[in-house]
Amino acid sequence: MMSFLRSDLPLDRDASGRFLPWIIGFMVYLAALTLAGAMAVDELVERWQAGLTGKLTVQVAPGPSDGDPDDRIDRVLELLAETPAVAGVELLGERDVARLLEPWLGSGPELADLPLPALIAVELRKGATVDLASLRQQLAEAAPGTTVDDHERWRSDLTTFARSVELLAGVILSLVGGAAILTVVFATRTGLSIHRRVIELVHLIGARDSYIAQQFEAHALRLGLVGGVLGVGLATATLLGLGRLLAGIEAPLLPSLSFELWQWLTLAMLPLAAAGIAMLTARLTVLRTLSRVM
């Protein structure tokens, strides 16, 4: 391994390769943030779906002005309690309803004058199925204007959103990888041009193209590792800083950056991936270029 990493050509003094670790580091930084963002969004969507799965929301609209709203709500609660698939019900208070409507209607004393519906959170038994059409009909008969939301539309939208984020992350990673490959190709060809006389001399004393390629790929591997570690280090610092900021914000709709061990290990593999791409690209570039000009 040490002999592989040793370079017999003066590539370390090549000015064309000095910028390569910084560019690779920047590419790895973008890739790490993109991958971390995709994982955070995926975790957020799973948390949202877990909060919606197996639950219903029943909305009891205000009845006639001369009727007793509590009587309508009691009939709905009694019917839900008698439903075999229902494990529990919870009538949300007026403050909870007002807090849910605040992003759309705002807050203030005028909100109390509005005829707000009563919201009932229903939790279904694990593995139980409920006939929503029959339940909606029974609730409408008990309290006209009552609606049932099974959150299916929300879950479908969340799934579409998660898939879109994953696709966008894949496109960004592909663009970053392509840009890194082009950068290594440019740096390798520049190095070949600078050291052309040395390479010709080495060829005259019997060196093969594979030997020359080994020198360049070892050089690219070292630079790729340095740049990859730099990029992941900066990305880790960025994620930890953002995690502290998000930890002080009480907003369940925001993603969490408290990654698990396997997620951190995934990010830690990026320098190895970057070094591998740089090494393979340099080898193929050298072999292809030498086959044409030598």
N, C-alpha and C positions, 0 to 999 in steps of 0.2 A: 504493500500500500504506500509506504514512504517513497519507494522508487517511482511509483506512478505519479505521486504528487510533485516529485522533483522535476524541475524544468532545466533541460540542457541548453535551451535557446534563451537569449536575453529578452524574454517577453516581459519580465517585471519592469524593465526600464522603458517599455513601450508606452509612449504618452497616449496612444489611442485607447488603451485599456483602463486608464485611470478613472474615466468617467463611468465605466461599466458598472461597478458596484453601486454607485449612487442611483443610476437609472433602474437597475434591478431592484434595489431597495425601495424605490418609489413604486415600482410595479407591484412588488410584494405587499407594500403598505396598502395600496388600493385593493388588491386581491383579498387581503385579510379583512379589511373593513367591509368589503362586499360580502364575503362569506359569513362574517359575524352578523351583519345585518340580516342576511337571509335566514340564519339560524334563529336570531332573535324574533323575527317576524313569524317564523314557523312555530316557535314556542308560544308566542302570543296568540296565534290562531288556534292552536290546540287548547290553550287555556280558555279562550272564548267558547269554543265548541263544547268543551267539557262543562262549562257553565250553562249551556243551553240544552244539552242532551238530557233527555228524560224529564224535561220540565215544560210546563205550559203556563201561559199568562192569560187569565180571564179578565176581561174588561166589562164592568157593569156600568152601562151608561145611565145618567140621571133619568129618572122616570118623570111622570107628570108632576106638575107643581103641587097638586093637591094630594099626592101619594106620599107614603113614608119610605124614604130611600133605604133606611135600615132594614125594613121588611124585605125589600127586593134583595138586598145583599145577604140577608139571613137565608132566604130561599135558595140562593145560589150556593152558599156555603154548605147548606144541608144536603143539597143534591150532589155536590162534589164529594162530600164525606161518605156518601152512600155508594159512590162509584168504586168498584172493586180494584181497578187499576191505580187508584189514587192513594199515595202513601201519606201525604200531608198537604195542608193548605195554609196559607198565611195571607191575611188581609193587610195590605200596605197602608200605613197611616197617611194622613194628609200631607205631612211634611215630606215623607218619602216620595209621594206622587209629585209634589211641587218641585222636589229636587231633580226628579227624572225629566220634568218638563222645562226646567230652568234654561237649558241650552237653546230651546226654541222660543219660549215665551218670556224669558227673563224672570227676574225676581222683583217683588214689591208687594205692597198691600193690595193692589188691584188684582193680583192673581187669585186672592181669596174670594173675590166676587165672581169668578168664573165657575160655571157648572162642571167641575172636574169629575171624570169618571172614577169609579172605585176599581182598584187593581188588586187582583188576587193571584199570588204566586202558587202554582200547583206543582208538586213533585210527584212523579209517577214511581210506582214500584219497579225495582230493578228487574229487567227482562219482561215486564208486563207490556201488553199492547192495549191501546184504547181505540174504540170506534169514534173517531172525531166527528164524523157526520152525525151519528146518533147523539153524541154529547152536545154538539152545537144545537141540535133541534130541541133537546130537553131543556137546555139552559135558556134558549129563546122563549120556550113556553113558560118557564118559571119566572123569567124577567126579560120581557121584550127589549131588544136592543143590545143584549149581551153577546159579546164576541169572544172567540177562543183563538189564540195565536200559538201554533206549535213551533215557531221559530225555524221552520224548514227553509224559508226564503233566506233568513239570515245565515244559516249554516251553508246553504248553497253559495251565497255571495262570499262568505269567508273562504270556502274551498277555492273558488275562482280567484280570489285575491291572493291566496297563498301560492297557487300555481303560477300566477302572473309574476309574483315576486321571484319565485324560483327560476322562471324562464329569463327574467331580466338579469338576475344574478349570473346565470349561465352565459348570457350574451356578454356581460361585462367581463367575466373571467376569460372568455374566449378572446375578446379584444385585447385584454391585458397580456395574455399569453402570446398572442400574435405579435404585439408590439415588442415584447421581450425577445422573441425569436428574431425579429428583424434587426433589433439592436445588436444582438450577439453576432448575427451574420455580417453586419456592417463592421463591427469591431474586429472580427476574425479576418475578413478580407483586407482591412486596413493593415492589420498586423502582418499578413502574408506579403503585402506590397512593401511594407517597411523592411522586412527581413528577407526579402527575395534573394539577395546575394548570399546571405548566410545559408538559406535553404538550398540554394544551388550548390554551394560548397559541401554541405552535408550529403547531398545526393551524390556528389562525385566520389566521396569516400565510402559509398555503399549503403547509405541510409535509405530505407523504403518510405513510401508515402504514409504507411501506417504509423511509423515512428514519428514523423512530423505531426501527424494528426494527434498522436498521443500527447505530444508536448502542448499543443493548443487546447486540447480538451481538459488536460490537467490544470492549465492556467485558467480556463473558463470555469472549471469546477471550484477553484479557490475563490475567484471573484464572485461567483454565484452564491456561494455559502456566506461570504462576507456581506454582500448586499441583501441576501434573504434574512439573515439574522438581524441586520439593521432595520429592515422594513417591518419584520414581525415585532421587534422591540418597540418601535415607534407606534405600531398599531395597538400593541398591548397597553402602552401608556395612555393612548387615546381612549381605548375602551374602558379602562379603569376610571379615567377622569369622567367620561360620560356616565358610567355606572354610578358614581358618587352623586352626580347632578340629578339623575333620575331617581335615586334612592330618597332624595329629599322632597320629591314631588308626589303627592298622593293622587295619582291618576291611574286607575286600573286599566285604562285604554292604551297606555303607553307600554312599549315592550320593555322587558327586563334584560339587563346585560349581565346578570349573575349566571354565567355559563357553568355547565358541569365539567367534570374532569375530561371526558372524552371530547368535548367541544374545544377546550383549550389545547388538547393534544392534536386535534385536527388542524388548528391554526399553527401549532408548532411544527407540523410537517411541511408547511409551505417553503421554508428555506431549502429543505432537501429536494422538494419538487422543482424549485427554481434552479438549484445547482444542477440537477439532472437534466433539465431542459437546456441549460446553457452548455453543459458538457456534450450532450448529444448533437446539439445544433452546431457547435464548433467542429466536432469531428466530421460530420457530414459536409460542412462547408469546406473544410480543408481538403478532404478526399475528392470532392467534386471539382474544386478549383485546380488542384494539382493534376488531376487527370486531363485537364484541358490545356494547361500551359507548360507542363513539364514533360 
